[in-house]
């Protein structure tokens, strides 16, 4: 394996992801980076993210509209899944991974799960009670 460089930009990106309370998109990471490194190129962010993924230091999520989001890997809790509000776009932690319940059944059929992603969309309680317009527009599209 090739030697991975530990640049100031890479360390800064790790710090951003370490302090984030939720997964971040490339654009969000970039916007945080340009505060300290105004000349940083977005391609540097992409290369750094690829390097961090290869080093297994971060996790990748597909949350909304197949946009990728990244979060520092938390070895104590394992991977996470999220629920996204269609109105306010807030991201909530799914309390546990339901695939673990299904995995034993799949193993009985000789199927080994190597990876999975769960994305759940809906309307959060705050939007349901305070944003009738958003809820109404979403229910109109369901018909």
C-alpha positions in Angstrom: 0.0 0.0 0.0 1.3 3.4 -0.9 2.2 5.9 1.8 -0.6 8.3 2.6 0.3 12.0 2.9 -1.0 13.8 6.0 -1.4 17.3 4.7 -2.8 20.3 6.6 -5.9 20.2 4.3 -6.4 16.5 5.0 -6.1 17.1 8.7 -8.5 20.0 8.5 -11.1 17.9 6.6 -10.8 15.2 9.3 -11.4 17.8 12.0 -14.4 19.1 10.2 -15.9 15.6 9.9 -15.0 14.8 13.5 -16.9 17.8 14.9 -19.9 17.5 12.6 -23.1 16.3 14.2 -24.3 14.7 11.0 -23.0 13.5 7.6 -21.7 16.3 5.3 -21.7 16.7 1.6 -18.7 17.7 -0.5 -20.1 21.2 -0.9 -20.6 21.5 2.9 -17.0 20.3 3.5 -15.7 22.7 0.9 -17.5 25.6 2.4 -16.0 24.9 5.8 -12.5 24.4 4.2 -12.4 27.7 2.3 -12.7 29.6 5.6 -9.1 28.5 6.5 -7.9 27.6 3.0 -9.5 30.1 0.6 -7.5 28.8 -2.4 -8.3 25.1 -1.9 -9.7 23.4 -5.0 -12.8 21.3 -4.8 -10.8 18.5 -6.5 -8.6 18.5 -3.4 -11.6 17.8 -1.3 -12.6 14.9 -3.6 -9.1 13.4 -3.6 -8.9 13.7 0.2 -12.3 12.1 0.7 -11.3 9.2 -1.6 -8.1 8.8 0.4 -10.0 8.8 3.7 -12.4 6.2 2.4 -9.6 4.0 1.2 -8.0 4.3 4.7 -11.4 3.3 6.2 -11.5 6.5 8.3 -14.8 7.8 7.1 -18.2 6.3 6.0 -20.1 7.2 2.9 -23.9 7.7 2.8 -26.4 8.3 0.0 -29.0 10.4 1.8 -31.1 12.6 -0.5 -31.4 12.6 -4.3 -28.5 10.2 -4.3 -26.1 12.9 -3.1 -23.2 11.4 -1.2 -22.5 12.5 2.4 -19.5 11.6 4.5 -19.0 11.1 8.3 -16.1 10.2 10.4 -16.1 6.5 11.2 -17.2 5.8 14.8 -15.6 2.5 15.8 -17.6 2.3 19.0 -21.1 2.3 17.4 -20.5 0.9 14.0 -22.3 2.2 10.9 -25.4 4.4 11.0 -28.5 4.9 9.0 -30.5 8.1 8.8 -34.1 9.4 8.4 -34.5 12.6 6.4 -37.3 15.1 6.6 -38.6 15.9 3.1 -39.6 19.4 4.3 -36.8 20.9 6.4 -34.1 18.4 5.2 -33.1 17.7 8.8 -31.3 14.4 9.3 -32.1 12.1 12.2 -30.3 9.0 13.4 -32.1 5.7 13.0 -31.8 4.2 16.4 -30.5 0.8 15.3 -29.7 -1.1 12.1 -32.7 -3.3 11.0 -30.5 -5.3 8.7 -28.9 -7.1 11.6 -32.4 -8.6 12.4 -32.6 -9.8 8.8 -29.0 -11.0 8.4 -29.4 -14.3 10.3 -32.3 -15.2 8.0 -30.2 -14.4 5.0 -27.3 -16.4 6.3 -29.6 -19.5 6.6 -30.0 -19.2 2.8 -26.3 -19.0 2.3 -26.3 -15.3 1.5 -23.7 -13.1 3.0 -24.4 -9.4 3.3 -21.3 -7.4 2.4 -22.7 -3.9 2.5 -26.1 -2.1 2.7 -27.6 1.4 2.8 -30.9 2.3 4.3 -32.5 5.6 3.5 -35.9 6.6 5.0 -37.7 9.8 4.0 -40.7 11.3 5.6 -42.0 14.3 7.5 -40.6 15.1 11.0 -43.0 16.0 13.8 -42.1 19.7 13.8 -42.9 20.0 10.1 -46.1 18.1 10.4 -47.4 20.4 13.1 -46.0 23.7 11.8 -45.6 23.5 8.1 -48.9 22.6 6.6 -47.9 23.9 3.2 -45.0 21.5 3.0 -47.1 18.5 4.2 -50.0 19.5 1.9 -47.7 19.7 -1.2 -46.2 16.3 -0.5 -49.5 14.6 0.0 -50.8 16.2 -3.2 -48.0 14.5 -5.1 -48.8 11.1 -3.6 -52.2 11.1 -5.4 
